[in-house]
Amino acid sequence: MLVCLGARADRCVPIRTTIVTTYSLGPDCTSPVGVCTAGKFVSPAFAGTTHFTAMTIGPGPSADMLIYSGELVITTAAGTITIRDHGFLNSSSAQFLEIQQITGGTGGYAGARGMLISRGISTAIGFEGTLNGSVCLPSIPVEHNVPSRQPTGPGAALQPKPS
């Protein structure tokens, strides 16, 4: 008898790649603070384009530190991955660090989840850095072959069989 036990075996794909973006401040930028970027990346797991929309920018714990948040959308041939981004930018050193939580996806990335970290430098035209972490995709429930509970032992042949 086959019984679905509802077990799930998520499939996680490691991401280790460089990411390069440029400012994208035209009519497609819907940022309430006026900052968007567009870029591309190539990793062994997948390649695609990026679009970042800053939602907030504010002062950090020191005068040269900015804290920001936004939405990063990665588009690949298989679908999109949507990420909630929280970052720090040091205006003196031009270094940035972002923690990114995957909040969803479309196509082959429907139900995606995971965490990424991005770090690098701000340039005159955008950002250059690395993107590391993993994208986890849900798999279909696993079915297991569960043996029926038949009596065993010397008197088993005399027991009635379940119908």
C-alpha positions in Angstrom: 0.0 0.0 0.0 1.3 3.5 -0.9 0.8 6.1 1.7 1.6 9.8 1.4 3.3 10.9 4.6 3.6 14.5 3.7 7.4 14.4 3.9 9.2 17.1 2.0 12.7 17.1 0.7 13.6 20.7 -0.2 16.3 21.0 -2.9 18.7 23.8 -2.1 21.0 25.2 -4.7 24.2 27.0 -3.5 24.8 30.4 -4.9 28.4 31.9 -5.2 28.8 34.5 -7.8 29.8 38.0 -8.6 27.1 40.6 -9.2 27.5 43.9 -11.0 24.8 46.6 -11.2 24.4 50.1 -12.6 22.0 52.8 -11.5 18.7 52.6 -13.3 17.0 55.9 -12.6 14.6 56.2 -15.5 10.8 55.9 -15.6 11.0 52.2 -14.7 12.4 53.1 -11.2 9.5 53.0 -8.8 11.6 53.6 -5.7 10.0 56.0 -3.2 13.6 57.2 -2.4 14.7 57.4 -6.1 17.3 54.6 -6.2 17.1 51.6 -8.5 19.8 49.4 -10.1 19.8 46.9 -12.9 22.5 44.2 -13.3 23.5 40.7 -14.2 25.1 37.7 -12.6 26.3 34.3 -13.7 26.7 31.4 -11.3 27.2 27.7 -11.9 23.6 27.2 -10.7 21.9 29.8 -12.9 22.4 33.1 -14.7 20.1 36.1 -15.0 19.5 39.8 -14.6 18.7 41.8 -11.5 16.5 44.8 -10.7 16.8 46.4 -7.3 14.3 49.0 -5.9 15.3 50.9 -2.7 12.3 51.3 -0.4 14.0 53.1 2.5 17.3 54.9 3.2 18.2 56.4 6.5 21.2 57.3 8.8 23.1 54.5 10.4 24.9 54.2 13.7 27.7 56.6 12.6 27.8 59.7 10.3 29.4 57.8 7.4 26.9 54.8 7.5 23.6 54.5 5.7 21.0 51.8 6.3 18.7 50.9 3.5 16.1 48.3 2.5 14.5 47.3 -0.8 13.4 44.6 -3.1 15.7 42.7 -5.4 14.2 40.7 -8.3 16.4 38.1 -10.0 15.1 37.1 -13.4 16.3 33.8 -15.1 15.0 31.8 -18.0 13.2 29.5 -15.5 11.4 32.3 -13.6 11.9 35.0 -11.0 13.2 35.1 -7.4 12.0 38.0 -5.2 14.2 39.0 -2.3 13.7 41.4 0.6 17.0 43.2 1.0 18.5 45.0 4.1 21.8 46.7 3.8 24.5 49.0 5.1 26.6 51.3 3.0 29.7 53.0 4.4 30.0 56.3 2.5 33.7 56.8 3.4 35.0 53.4 2.3 32.2 52.7 -0.3 31.8 49.2 1.1 28.3 47.6 1.4 26.9 44.6 3.1 23.4 43.2 2.5 21.4 40.4 4.1 18.7 39.1 1.7 15.7 36.9 2.5 14.1 35.2 -0.4 10.3 35.9 -0.1 9.0 34.1 -3.2 9.3 33.3 -6.9 7.5 32.5 -10.1 7.8 29.7 -12.7 10.5 27.2 -11.6 11.1 29.2 -8.5 7.5 29.2 -7.2 7.7 28.7 -3.4 11.5 29.5 -3.3 13.0 30.4 0.1 16.5 30.9 1.4 19.0 33.5 2.5 21.7 35.3 0.6 24.5 37.7 1.6 25.9 40.3 -0.7 29.0 42.4 -0.1 31.2 44.6 -2.2 31.8 48.3 -3.1 29.8 51.2 -4.4 31.1 52.6 -7.7 30.4 55.8 -9.5 27.8 54.0 -11.7 26.5 51.3 -9.4 27.7 48.4 -7.3 30.2 45.5 -7.7 30.3 42.6 -5.3 29.6 38.9 -4.4 26.4 37.1 -3.8 26.5 34.0 -1.6 23.9 31.7 0.0 21.3 29.3 -1.2 18.0 29.1 -3.0 15.8 26.3 -1.7 12.9 25.0 -3.8 10.1 22.8 -2.4 9.8 19.4 -3.9 6.6 17.4 -4.3 5.6 15.3 -1.3 7.5 12.0 -1.0 5.4 8.8 -1.1 6.8 5.9 0.9 5.9 2.2 0.5 4.5 1.3 3.9 3.9 -2.4 4.5 0.5 -3.4 5.8 0.4 -4.6 9.4 0.0 -8.4 8.7 0.4 -10.7 11.7 3.6 -12.7 11.6 4.8 -15.9 13.4 3.6 -19.5 13.6 -0.2 -18.7 13.8 -0.1 -16.0 11.1 -1.6 -18.2 8.4 -4.7 -18.8 10.6 -5.4 -15.1 11.1 -8.0 -13.4 8.9 -6.5 -11.1 6.2 -7.7 -7.5 6.2 -9.9 -6.7 3.2 
